[in-house]
Amino acid sequence: MTTVRVALSSPLRTLARIDGEVELEVADSPTVTTVLDALESRYPMLRGTIRDYGTDQRRAFIRFFACGRDLSHEPLDTPLPGPVSAGTDPLLVVGAIAGG
Amino acid sequence: MAGVRILVGTKKGAFVITSDGARRDWKIEGPYFGGWEVIHVQGSPADPDRLYASQWTDWHGQVMQRSDDGGKSWEAVGNEFAYEGTTGTHQWYDGTPHPWEFKRVWHLKPSQDDPDTVFAGVEDAALFCSRDGGHTWTELAGLRTHSTGQDWMPGAGGMCLHTILIDPANSQRMYVAISAAGAFRSDDAGATWHVATKGLSSTSLPEPEAPIGHCVHKLAMHPSRPDTVFMQKHWDICRTDDAGESWTEVSGNVPSDFGFPIVVHAHEPETIYVVPILSDAEHYPPEGKLRVFRSRSGGNEWEALTKGLPQHDCYVNVLRDAMAVDSLESCGIYFGTTGGQVYASADAGDTWEVIAQYLPRVSSVEVQTLP
């Protein structure tokens, strides 16, 4: 098991009543999918707000960033970058810039 | 002393506005769910402390909230709205087939006698029900799978089921309205439905009197006369006195028969209220005057109610779920605007005061009359 840090967007932190980052215990070689599984298990109110029910696909206005990279379009079962797996860098769950 | 609790949904959160029965001093609490659009907040008639709220953003989709203490605290409940079985297509704006896709919950209708039972009208149009306080939702698929479903098309706001009425004396009988499909009635608690649009005419349709395609904006019913239903349509104000078997236009002398909300006085079943706006493109009041129109004859003859409302340079709109009445002895009328104001009248519309002036765009207004 390893500890992964996740930084959620402000609306998601408000919904889950979270201050700051979340630390999650996940299996070694974490992926976006395994991290989101753990996140939704601890915070069930986040189900359906980051990925869709049924398909588990990323919602259209959500982006995943880590270590300066955009992971949004990589397969969800791709291993996350080493610094995320090691807990030194967070996985960022970001709302797309779609406002004015 | 009796009081009122106004549940206000806005583009950027929910607000709860309260007063005692005098309705002179108002307290605003909120925003709840700040930053999220709150499409509708509704209280249970069976337990006034049980509230349900539909919360939504483009980014994160649908969230449902529930309060068990009259809005002081909230709990996120179930937000999975899965259509039953295989979903087909409905018409897109250009008439081409478009797959049915859940987008958001427009309207909540708690049961009259069970606080854990609540109906939800959603986009793309369908009716869902929760019987466990909002934790799980099941579609009443007989509506969406109606033989006309493939011909339904969205209105400008989306293909939304925005009105649910339940006959208080016979919970088997329900009415729903969908933009822009029309009105439907069920006599078996939502299992099966039939079209209830005979007598409606919409000039935007190739066949103005076609059974499907009418952009119904809102329905309203007085609990003592469930066979009489009033309708504000895209254009036209209408009524039925035979439970939707036939409709008659009662627009009469309103300056525009385009509008969104329609409500019925709590104690006078033939007294109804609308807020005309200029046209389908010009979503603001005629002449820049914000006027509520009241008919004491169930339509046709209307009077403008203006005292306390802005009568020049006003270009706000009142959305379909943003008007409600209380049931105090002197019936209170409330509405919210796209400019963020909430107006109240404690004397059935004769005079008005603004009780919230600077809220975000108001999506919905509901009122609970508290003992």
Interface residues (C-beta under 8 A of the other chain):
Chain A: S9 S10 P11 L12 T14 L15 P44 M45 R47 G48 T49 I50 D52 Y53 G54 R59 F61 I62 G95 A96 A98
Chain B: F33 G34 G35 W36 T57 D58 W59 H60 G61 Q62 V63 A76 N79 E80 A82
